[in-house]
Amino acid sequence: MEMEKFLKKMEEVSLKEIEDDYKKLESQILAERKIYEDSIDELKNLKQLIAQASGNIAQLFVCSKLAEKKCTTLRDHEKKRKTFKHTEVKFVPSEQLKSSIEKMKHLGETSAISSRMYNLYKVTKIRDMNVRLKEDRSEYNCWIPGSCIIDDTVIFTDFMNNKLKHFDISSSSLIDYCKVPFPRGVCRVGEREVAVACGVSGVQFVSIHNKLSLLRSIKMNHFCCGIAYSNDKLYITDQSKSLYMYDMSGNILKTVTSDNSGQPLFERSNLITFNDKKDRLFVGDDKKGLVCLNAECDYIETETDSDVRPTGVCIEGYGNVIVANCGLQTIVQCSRDGQKCGIIVNNTRENPVSVSIHHGLRKMFVGYYRSDTVEVYNLTGKSD
C-alpha cells in the first residue's frame, strides 16, 4: 500500500509536469498567434491607406515604408521563434526507475522473531577451556579481551601473548595461531577474513582460510580497542571517549564523541557489536552503560542500568545483546534494543572482559583478564 501511494504521488507529479509544459507551450503559441494577427491587421490597414492615396506620392511612400518595416520585423521574428509548425509534448518513462524495480526480487525482507528473545536464558557452565600454548610467555597469564565465532570455531585474541588463537568448539582443540601485536577486539569482515584491533598498532587483517596468515594492515592515529564491520565500513573504539567509522582503506568517515545534546557520549568505549539486522551498533562502556547508535553512528540511546557496565558485548541468534561486566563479575542479557532483561550469570570469576555465543550449538564463551582458561557455558531457553 505504501508503494502504491508512492507511485500514485509520482504519477501526479509527472502529470502536473506534462500539463505545465503543455500550458507553457500553449501560451507561447498564443502569444505568437497574436503577433501575426496584429501584424495582419496592420498590413490590411496600410493596404487600405495605399488604395485611398490615389496619386498622393508622399502618402504612398510613407505607407510602403511602414509595410516594408512590418514585413522585415515579421521575417526577423520568424527566424528567432522557438516553436515549429508541428510540436508535440512527449513523455519518456524513467528507465532508472524501471531498471531499479526489475533488479529487486521482493518487496522486503522477512524474519521470524521468536518469543524466546524476551526470555532470559538458563545458563550452565560445562567446562573450562585452556587457551594457553606452550609458545606463550611463561611469566604472564593469558588475557582474552576479544573473541569471534567463525562457523563451528572460535577465535580468541590474547593481548598478553600477542597472539590470535583459533580453536575448534566441539573438541576445544587448537586449530592454529598467529602472532599479532597487542590484539584487542576481533570481527569477521568476509568469508575467510577477520580484522583485529591492535591497540597503538592500528588494524591487522588476517586470513582464516586453512591456516591463520597476516594480510594487510592499517595504521590509525588513535588507540584501537573494539572493532565491528558492516557494509564495507569499520567501526573502532579507542577505549576512551571516541568511536570512529572508517572505509576499508583506512579513510576516516566519521568521529563520534558526543550525544544529541553535545554531552560526552563515552567515558571508556570498549568492545562493540552490531545487532542481527545491522541497523544498530552497541558500544560497551563500563563507566556509562550500553550505548546504542545507528549504522551511520547517530546516537539513539544509552542503557544506564547499574547492572549494565559492559567491557565485552556480543549478539546471539535471536537478536539479544549479551554483555560481560568486568567490574561487576556478571553476564547480563539485554533486548535487541539494548534494554536490560536480566542477569544470566552471577558471580563469575574475577574480571570477565569478553563474551561470544555460537547460537546453533548454544555455547557461550567468556574470556577473562589474566587467565589461561575461557569459561564455556550451555544456553537453554524457557521453551527448550
Secondary structure, DSSP 8 states (H G I E B T S, - for coil): -HHHHHHHHHHHHHHHHHHHHHHHHHHHHHHHHHHHHHHHHHHHHHHHHHHHHTT-HHHHHHHHHHHHHHHHHHHHHHHH----SS--------HHHHHHHHH--SSS------GGGGS--EEEEEEEEE---TTS-TTS-----EEEEETTEEEEEETTTTEEEEEETTT--EEEEEE-SS---EEEEETTEEEEE-BTT-EEEEE-SSS-EEEEEE--SS-B--EEEETTEEEEE-SSS-EEEEETTS-EEEEE-B-TTS-B--SSEEEEEE-TTSSEEEEEETTTEEEEEETT--EEEEE--TT---SEEEE-TTS-EEEEETTTTEEEEE-TTS-EEEEEE-S-SS-EEEEEEETTTTEEEEEETT-SEEEEEEEE-TT-
